[in-house]
Amino acid sequence: MRRRCAKFVARSGAAALVFGVLVSAAFAQAAPTSPDPTSSTETTQAPAPSGQKGIAGKAIDKVKQAAKQAGDILTRVPCLPPKGGSKSMGSLPHVARKLVDGEPVVIVAFGSSSTQGYGSTSPAYNYPNRLAQRLRRQYPTADITVINSGKGGEDAPEMMARLKSTVLDAKPDLVIWQVGTNAILRNLDPVETGKLVDEGIAAIQAAGSDIVLVDPQYVPRVNERGESAGKMIAALGRLAELRRVGIFPRFEVMKDWHERQALPFDSFVTADGLHMNDWGYACFAQLLGDDIIRSVGQIKLGVTVPADVRAYRPM
């Protein structure tokens, strides 16, 4: 009897060990360090008898499929910049010089639900994680940390209340501040929002960080409030010029996807008509990363383009 119990325990332990290894491998594939589908490694397993695949096997298959779908997002629909060019973000001297000098770089993505990643199928596919992947591919030897400080439903009033604890205390080299969408949806005064953002920019600059503003997204829910959206976007643009900070024109970029590149909304927006999907986050991160990489290139060439210069350039 004791021998039978010992054999049963041994077999159970072995089965648990195998299950743990398989699940760990599957999750490692679900969050690859590079979105290039050719870089992932498939593990070959003996097929389970028909109709007898266990819960663990089905879960592993589901994770693998999610990883595969994430890997080829931008191959199914290419991520193209605006056809007519986009405005220059300008130089980001702090983060650029850190990368050039080989020093650790800390980037904080500050914002609401579209920074947090609402609408993505996995946290690995939100824009801050995609941006980190883009920058690490470009600078494989660099120590780059991207902190996601997005919180759904917030706008400038709530963000300012946590600016120190979730942004400044991280001592970032670059802050990417996505703001304004919830202010539009909540009918907040663009002038009052602008005052709060201006206060936040001053605090971030005083801490020695570069800053890039990200304006609202071009999506059905925002477009329903076109007048308010126009005022908010214009206010953020003027503020960026006055404060000499970079701005990523998300509204303009996404409008180009829909109106000039003829992408239907459901190819980059979720069914709620507000949040981006995996493809939208991936393309946004790629284009934002391209601008950051361009800034680093300018520093290497000894060129410093003021952040308030917004001449159109070919992409």
C-alpha positions in Angstrom: 0.0 0.0 0.0 2.8 2.4 0.9 4.6 1.7 -2.4 1.4 2.5 -4.3 1.1 5.8 -2.6 4.7 6.7 -3.2 4.3 5.9 -6.9 1.1 8.0 -7.1 2.9 11.0 -5.4 5.9 10.7 -7.7 3.6 10.6 -10.8 1.6 13.6 -9.5 4.8 15.6 -8.9 6.1 14.8 -12.3 2.8 15.8 -14.0 2.8 19.1 -12.1 6.3 19.9 -13.1 5.6 19.2 -16.8 2.4 21.4 -16.6 4.4 24.2 -15.0 7.1 24.1 -17.7 4.6 24.1 -20.5 2.6 27.0 -19.1 5.8 29.0 -18.5 6.9 28.5 -22.0 3.6 29.5 -23.4 3.5 32.7 -21.5 7.0 33.5 -22.5 5.8 33.3 -26.1 2.8 35.5 -25.3 5.1 38.4 -24.3 8.0 38.3 -26.7 10.8 40.8 -26.4 10.3 41.7 -30.1 7.1 41.9 -32.0 8.8 40.3 -35.0 6.9 37.1 -35.6 10.1 35.4 -37.0 11.9 35.8 -33.7 9.5 33.6 -31.6 10.3 30.0 -31.1 7.7 27.3 -31.4 7.9 24.2 -29.2 6.8 21.0 -30.9 4.6 18.8 -28.8 3.0 15.4 -29.5 -0.6 15.9 -30.5 -3.2 14.9 -27.9 -5.6 12.1 -28.8 -8.7 13.4 -30.6 -11.3 14.7 -28.1 -8.9 14.2 -25.1 -6.9 17.4 -25.0 -6.9 18.7 -21.4 -7.7 22.1 -20.0 -4.0 22.9 -19.7 -3.4 22.0 -23.4 -6.3 24.2 -24.5 -5.0 27.1 -22.4 -1.5 26.7 -23.9 -2.9 26.7 -27.4 -4.9 29.8 -26.7 -1.9 31.7 -25.4 0.2 30.6 -28.5 -2.5 31.8 -30.8 -2.7 35.2 -29.0 1.1 35.5 -29.3 1.0 34.7 -33.0 -1.8 37.2 -33.7 0.1 39.9 -31.8 3.3 39.2 -33.7 1.8 39.7 -37.1 -0.4 42.7 -36.4 1.5 45.1 -38.5 2.1 42.7 -41.3 -1.6 42.2 -41.9 -2.1 46.0 -42.1 1.1 48.0 -42.6 1.7 50.9 -40.2 2.2 53.9 -42.5 2.9 57.5 -41.5 0.6 60.3 -42.8 0.9 60.5 -46.5 1.5 64.2 -46.5 4.0 64.2 -43.7 3.5 65.0 -40.1 4.7 67.8 -37.8 8.2 67.4 -36.3 8.3 66.6 -32.6 11.5 68.6 -32.2 14.5 67.4 -30.2 14.4 65.6 -26.9 17.8 66.5 -25.5 17.7 64.7 -22.1 16.6 61.3 -23.3 18.7 61.6 -26.5 21.9 62.4 -24.7 21.3 59.6 -22.2 21.0 57.1 -25.1 24.0 58.5 -26.9 26.1 58.3 -23.7 25.0 54.8 -22.9 23.3 55.8 -19.7 20.0 54.2 -18.3 16.9 55.9 -19.7 13.6 56.1 -17.8 10.4 57.0 -19.7 7.0 57.6 -18.1 3.9 57.2 -20.1 1.4 59.4 -18.3 -2.3 59.5 -19.2 -5.7 57.8 -19.0 -7.2 54.6 -20.4 -5.5 54.8 -23.8 -2.1 54.8 -22.0 -3.2 52.2 -19.5 -4.1 50.1 -22.6 -7.9 49.7 -22.4 -9.0 47.8 -25.6 -5.8 45.8 -26.1 -6.1 42.0 -25.8 -3.1 41.9 -23.4 -1.1 44.3 -21.3 1.9 43.3 -23.5 0.2 45.0 -26.4 -0.5 48.5 -24.9 1.4 51.4 -26.4 4.0 51.8 -23.6 5.1 48.2 -23.9 5.1 48.4 -27.7 7.2 51.6 -27.5 9.7 49.9 -25.2 10.0 47.1 -27.7 10.6 49.6 -30.6 13.3 51.4 -28.7 15.1 48.3 -27.5 15.2 47.0 -31.0 16.8 50.2 -32.1 19.2 50.4 -29.1 19.8 46.7 -28.2 22.6 47.5 -25.7 20.7 50.4 -23.9 19.0 50.1 -20.5 15.5 51.5 -21.3 12.6 51.4 -18.8 9.1 52.5 -19.9 6.8 53.0 -16.9 3.0 52.8 -17.6 1.4 55.5 -15.5 -2.0 55.5 -17.3 -5.3 55.4 -15.3 -8.6 55.1 -17.0 -11.2 57.9 -16.8 -8.8 60.6 -15.7 -7.9 63.9 -17.2 -5.9 66.9 -16.1 -7.5 67.5 -12.7 -6.9 63.9 -11.5 -3.6 63.5 -13.2 -2.2 66.6 -11.6 -3.2 65.2 -8.2 -0.8 62.2 -8.8 1.9 63.9 -10.9 4.5 63.8 -8.2 3.8 60.3 -6.9 3.5 58.5 -10.2 5.6 60.6 -12.5 8.2 62.9 -10.9 9.2 60.5 -8.2 10.3 58.1 -10.9 12.9 60.7 -12.0 12.1 60.3 -15.7 14.2 61.4 -18.6 11.1 61.7 -20.7 7.4 62.1 -19.9 4.9 61.3 -22.6 1.7 63.0 -21.5 -1.6 61.9 -23.1 -4.3 64.3 -22.1 -7.6 65.9 -23.2 -9.9 63.1 -24.4 -11.8 62.7 -21.2 -12.0 66.5 -20.9 -13.8 66.5 -24.2 -16.2 63.7 -23.2 -16.9 65.4 -19.8 -17.4 68.9 -21.3 -14.5 70.4 -19.3 -13.4 73.9 -20.3 -10.3 73.7 -22.6 -9.0 76.9 -21.0 -9.0 75.4 -17.5 -7.6 72.1 -18.8 -4.8 74.1 -20.5 -4.0 75.9 -17.2 -3.6 72.6 -15.4 -1.5 71.1 -18.2 0.7 74.2 -18.2 1.3 73.8 -14.5 2.2 70.2 -15.0 4.6 71.0 -17.8 6.4 73.5 -15.6 6.8 70.9 -12.9 8.1 68.3 -15.3 10.6 70.7 -16.9 11.8 71.9 -13.4 12.6 68.2 -12.7 14.9 68.1 -15.7 12.8 65.9 -17.9 11.9 66.1 -21.6 8.1 66.1 -22.3 5.9 65.2 -25.2 2.2 65.9 -25.2 -0.2 63.5 -26.9 -3.5 65.1 -28.0 -6.9 63.3 -28.2 -7.6 60.4 -30.6 -9.6 60.6 -33.8 -12.4 58.2 -33.1 -16.2 58.3 -33.4 -16.9 59.1 -29.8 -14.6 62.1 -29.9 -15.7 63.2 -33.3 -19.3 63.5 -32.0 -18.0 66.5 -30.1 -16.1 68.0 -33.0 -16.2 71.6 -31.8 -15.0 70.8 -28.3 -12.3 68.5 -29.7 -11.1 71.2 -32.1 -10.7 73.7 -29.2 -8.9 71.1 -27.0 -6.5 70.2 -29.8 -5.8 73.8 -30.6 -5.2 74.7 -26.9 -2.7 71.8 -26.5 -0.9 72.9 -29.7 -0.6 76.5 -28.5 0.6 75.4 -25.1 3.3 73.2 -26.6 4.6 76.1 -28.7 4.6 78.5 -25.7 6.3 76.0 -23.4 8.6 74.7 -26.2 7.7 71.1 -25.7 7.1 68.3 -28.2 3.7 67.2 -29.2 2.6 64.0 -31.0 -0.4 64.9 -33.1 -2.4 61.7 -32.5 -5.6 63.2 -33.8 -4.0 64.2 -37.1 -2.3 60.9 -37.5 -5.4 58.8 -36.8 -7.5 61.0 -39.1 -5.0 60.3 -41.8 -5.4 56.5 -41.2 -9.2 56.8 -41.8 -9.6 59.6 -44.4 -6.5 59.3 -46.5 -5.3 55.8 -46.0 -9.0 54.6 -46.2 -8.8 52.3 -43.0 -12.2 51.7 -41.6 -12.5 52.6 -37.9 -12.9 49.0 -36.8 -9.4 48.3 -38.1 -7.8 50.5 -35.4 -10.7 51.2 -32.9 -12.6 48.9 -30.6 -16.4 48.4 -30.8 -16.9 51.1 -28.1 -15.9 53.8 -30.7 -13.3 55.3 -28.3 -10.3 53.1 -27.5 -7.7 51.8 -29.9 -7.3 48.1 -30.5 -4.0 46.1 -30.8 -3.2 47.4 -34.2 -3.9 51.0 -33.3 -1.7 50.9 -30.2 1.1 49.1 -32.2 1.1 51.7 -35.0 0.9 54.6 -32.6 3.9 53.3 -30.6 5.9 52.7 -33.8 5.3 56.2 -35.1 6.0 57.8 -31.7 9.2 55.6 -31.4 10.3 56.8 -34.9 10.1 60.4 -33.7 12.1 59.7 -30.6 14.7 57.8 -32.6 14.9 60.8 -35.0 15.5 63.1 -32.1 18.4 60.9 -31.0 19.8 61.0 -34.5 19.7 64.8 -34.5 21.7 64.9 -31.2 24.3 62.6 -32.7 24.7 64.9 -35.6 25.0 67.9 -33.3 21.7 69.3 -34.4 19.2 70.6 -31.9 15.8 71.4 -33.3 13.7 73.4 -30.9 10.6 71.6 -29.8 8.4 74.5 -30.9 9.4 74.1 -34.5 6.6 72.3 -36.3 7.5 72.5 -39.9 6.1 69.7 -42.0 8.6 67.1 -43.1 8.5 64.0 -45.3 8.1 60.8 -43.3 
